[in-house]
Amino acid sequence: AQSVTQPDIHITVSEGASLELRCNYSYGATPYLFWYVQSPGQGLQLLLKYFSGDTLVQGIKGFEAEFKRSQSSFNLRKPSVHWSDAAEYFCAVGPNTNAGKSTFGDGTTLTVKP
Amino acid sequence: NAGVTQTPKFQVLKTGQSMTLQCAQDMNHEYMSWYRQDPGMGLRLIHYSVGAGITDQGEVPNGYNVSRSTTEDFPLRLLSAAPSQTSVYFCASNRDSAHEQFFGPGTRLTVL
């Protein structure tokens, strides 16, 4: 069965500092991997996704993530955080079949200090 | 395109009442899913569908029913509401498992 672990429940960074949010997955083959962001009171919005090819993927709002097969990780990074990045971030794994189910991590809440 | 729409946005029920949460998408997506979101528990899959007439259970299906008679609509029915079903419910759709999900704005449900 597939699973996703986001080890950090809550992270606080200063505005302008770099950010890394961790995501570890469990899946028998190469999965489809996603990062979503949720602002308060909103639905989820896709930041970026990995299917195959280049292991460093670029997303919206200056985010990037790196797929590391050997570590079963897909960590999200941003070189300089803005106050508007404060939100909850979810990592998700989807099957590379047509089974239809995706699995989400429990989320990491990001607080940005001025 | 409206994307994924959900109604109502807020709902308060009494224990034992039934209701249907509506979800519709206008992107001609085959896949649709219902999740519930509770503090500290991420999103948990309730039911999903890979096409009209095809549904399957997720990890927390008890107390909920779904049907998929059209590509556009995927309603979620609460048969007899319980306080444990107090949550925020999200509907999502995607073209297939190789593509990202598009989420609706959510329905905040309180069961008293």
Boltz contact constraints between the chains, C-beta under 6 A:
constraints:
  - contact:
      token1: [A, 34]
      token2: [B, 100]
      max_distance: 6.0
  - contact:
      token1: [A, 43]
      token2: [B, 90]
      max_distance: 6.0
  - contact:
      token1: [A, 43]
      token2: [B, 103]
      max_distance: 6.0
  - contact:
      token1: [A, 43]
      token2: [B, 104]
      max_distance: 6.0
  - contact:
      token1: [A, 43]
      token2: [B, 105]
      max_distance: 6.0
  - contact:
      token1: [A, 43]
      token2: [B, 106]
      max_distance: 6.0
  - contact:
      token1: [A, 44]
      token2: [B, 103]
      max_distance: 6.0
  - contact:
      token1: [A, 46]
      token2: [B, 100]
      max_distance: 6.0
  - contact:
      token1: [A, 49]
      token2: [B, 100]
      max_distance: 6.0
  - contact:
      token1: [A, 94]
      token2: [B, 97]
      max_distance: 6.0
  - contact:
      token1: [A, 95]
      token2: [B, 97]
      max_distance: 6.0
  - contact:
      token1: [A, 98]
      token2: [B, 97]
      max_distance: 6.0
  - contact:
      token1: [A, 100]
      token2: [B, 31]
      max_distance: 6.0
  - contact:
      token1: [A, 100]
      token2: [B, 48]
      max_distance: 6.0
  - contact:
      token1: [A, 100]
      token2: [B, 50]
      max_distance: 6.0
  - contact:
      token1: [A, 100]
      token2: [B, 97]
      max_distance: 6.0
  - contact:
      token1: [A, 104]
      token2: [B, 42]
      max_distance: 6.0
  - contact:
      token1: [A, 104]
      token2: [B, 43]
      max_distance: 6.0
  - contact:
      token1: [A, 105]
      token2: [B, 42]
      max_distance: 6.0
  - contact:
      token1: [A, 106]
      token2: [B, 42]
      max_distance: 6.0
  - contact:
      token1: [A, 107]
      token2: [B, 42]
      max_distance: 6.0
